[in-house]
Amino acid sequence: MQIAVLIKEVPDTATRIQVKPDGSGIVTDGIKWVMNPYDEFALEEALQIRDREGGEVVLVSFGSARVDDVLRQGLAMGADRAVRVSDDGLAGVGVDHLAVAKILAEALRRESWDLIWCGKQAVDDDAAQVGPLVAVHLGLPQAMVVLACHIDAAGRRLSVRRELEGAEEIVELPMPAVLGAQRGLNTPRYPTLPNIMKAKRKPLETIGVADLGLDADTLRAMCRVRVEQFFAPPGRPEGRILTGDPAEAARELVRLLHTEAHII
């Protein structure tokens, strides 16, 4: 079974993000970059399926050479090889999620897949768009926010349990398909030292957008979203401590919640 896993690098959630003084982006100096946590669930599920059914797990990503470190982490977890589409030549284009999905879809067209896994969303922008848009570009069925997956390899069918707001549903769909992993799908494994060493020898192919028949002008024309400015959220006001008689403090708390906080 041939399985592709879409991988994105994101800032570590423990990293303090600072906005550039001109609001054009974030300060990248000193940021620790990691694999998107939801992509880890997707990769773990792909590895478990490969171990049961046989085949190959291939990582696919888009970005600068910095992404290679995250892809090597995925190879150390057990993926067989990786492909990175370089962003060289796209400086200043500001590709949006639609264009990124197009780039990834064209990279995926180079091979045949039984399954394409991704995280349900990336924790940096929380857009949750790239996976579904890749499915649209490829004309494949999709199911996002997946909590469990059962595969009928002989019948080329999938049955997945996915999360809704306040409920869950079972979805059946044919293969190939695009699936988005949710937290709780599995517990991602840690790379072992021997696998980290092996990962250094596994294939990591780098291709350009031109190799996919795309160029900066095409991608720029495709974009539907333009980021005008980055800014930090307003700081929280200092907390207030009510002291004195408990009964009086309780009455004052109720008054503040009603007149200032407007929550009662």
N, C-alpha and C positions, 0 to 999 in steps of 0.2 A: 504494500500500500504506500503510495507516494503522498506525503503530507507536507504542506508548506506552512510555516508559522511566520506571521508578520511581526516584526520586532521594532520597537521604538525606544530610543534613549531619552530619559527624562532626568531632571534634577532630583537628587535624593530628597525625599520628603522632609528630612531633618535639616536640609540646607536652608539658610536664610536668604531669601531672594531680595535683591536690590534692583531698583529701576535706574536706568541711566539718567543723568541730569537733564538730557534733552528729550526724554520720554520715548526714544526710538526703539527701546528694547530693554533687556535685562543685562546686568553686569555678569558676565560669564566667568570672570577670573575667580578662582577659588571654589567654584561649584563642583561638587562630586556628582558625576553622571552615572546613572544605573539603568538597568533594564526596567521598563515599565512593569510594575508589579502584576497587573492583569495579564501581561504577555507571558509572565512566568507561569501562571496557571495554564495558559494556552499551550505553552511549550511542554509542560509536564504531562498534560493530557495527550498531546501528540506522541510523546515518548512512550507512554504506557500503551497506546494503541499500536505503535510500531512493534513494541516488544511482544504483544499478543499476536498480531496479524502478520508481522514481517514488513519489509519495505525500507523506507528511508524518510528521515525528517530533515527538511531543508529550511534554513532561516532566510528570510528576505527582508531587507531594510532599505531605507533611503536616507542619505545624509552625508556628512563629511567623514574624513578618515577617523575622527574621534569615535564614531559608531563601532569601529572594529573591536574596541575593547569589550563592548557589550556583546557583540556577536561571538567573540572568543569565550565569553562567559557561557553563552548558550551552547556552544560547542563542547565546553567542559561539562555541562549538565548532561550531554549525551547526543546532541544533534549531530548529524553526519557531515553536513557541509553548510556553507552560508554564501549568500549573494548580497552584495551591497551596491545599490545604484548611487553613484557619486553625484553630489550637488554642484560639482565644478561647472562653471559657466552660467550658473543661475543666480549669482550675486546680484542683489537688488530686485530680483523678480518678486520675492515675497509670495511664494506659492501657497495657496490655501488648501483646505482639506480635499476639495474636489480634484485639484491638480495633483496632489500627493497620491490620491487614490488612483488616478489615471497612470501615474508613473509606476506604482506598484503593480497595477493590473497588467500593464504592458510587460513588465518583468516576469510576471507569472505566466503570461502567454507563451513564453519560450519553452515551457515544458507542460506535461499533462499531470494533473493532480486528482487524487481521490478526495482529499479534504484540504481546506485552507482554514487554519485557525488564526485567531487574533485575540487580543484582549478586548473586553467590551468597551473600554475607553482608555485614554491615556490620562495619567494623574496630573499632567502639567496644565492642559487646557480643558480637560473633561468634556471634549466636544462629542465623543462617541459617534463620529461620522465616517472615519476612514474605512473601517471594516464593512459597513453596509454599502458604502459607495464603491468599494472594490467589487463587491458582489454585483452591483448594478452594471459597472463597466464590463464585467465578464459575463453577464447574463445568467448568473447562478442563483439558486435559492439560498436563503440565509436564515439564521436564527441567532439572535444575540442574547446576552445575559444567561448563558447556559450553565446549569447546575449539575447536569448529568447527561451522559451520551451513551446510547446503545447502538451498536453497528451490526447490521446484517450484511456482511461482506458479500455473501453469495447473491443476495437479492438486490444489492446496491441500494440499500435503504438505510435511513437513520431515524432514530427516535430519540428526541432530546427533551429534557425537562428544563424549562426556562422560567425565570422569575419575572413576575409582574408586580405592580404596586399592590401589596396586600394579598397576593395570590400567586399561584404557579400554574403553568399549563404544559401539556405534552404536545409536542409538534413532531409530525412525521414528514420527512422530505427525502428526495432522491439524492444520490451522489452523482457528481461532486457537488459540494456545498461549502458555504462560508459560515463558520461558527465563531461566536464571540464568547470568551470565557468570563465567568463571574467568580468572585471570591467564594470559596466553599466547594468548588468543583473538585479540588484535590489539594494535596500539600506538596508544593514544589520541592524537589530534592536539592541538596547542596552539592556543588562540584567537589569531588575528592581530589587529593593531590595528584594521583596517577592520571586522572582524567584531565586535570588542568595541563599536565605535561603533554598528553595526547592531543589536546585541543590545538596546541601550537603547530601540529603537523597536519591538521585537517584542512581541506580546501576552503579558502575564503576568496571568492571571485569578486572583482570590482568591475563594474560596467558603467558607461556613461549614458546620459539620457539620449544622446545622439544614436547610440547603439539600439535604442528602442524606437527609433523613428520620430523622436520628439525633439523640440528645440525650445529655447527661452521664449520666443515670440508666441509659439503655439500655447505654451503653458500660461503665459501672461494673459492671453486672450481668453483662456478657459476660466480663470479665477473669477469668483463671484464675491469674494470677501476681501476687504482691504483693511488692515489694522492701521488706524490713524495715530494712536498714541497709547503708551503704557503709563499707568500711574498706580501708586500704592494706595490701598484702601485707607480711609481715614482712621486715625488712631482712636482707640476706645477711651471714653471719658473715665476719669478715676472713680473707683468705687466709693460708696458712702457707707459709713458705719453708724448705726443708730445705737445710742447708749441711753442709760437712765432706767426709769421704771419700765419693766417688761410690757405692761399694759399700754402705757403711753407710746413705747417704741412700736408696738404692734399696730396701734392706730395710725401712727405716722407712716409706717411702712405701707399700709393699705392706701393711705392718701397719696403717697408718692407713686405707687403702682398705678393708681387711677389717673392722677393729674399730669404726671411726667412720663412715666413709662407707657401709659395707655394700653396696658395689657389686662386690666380688669374694669 
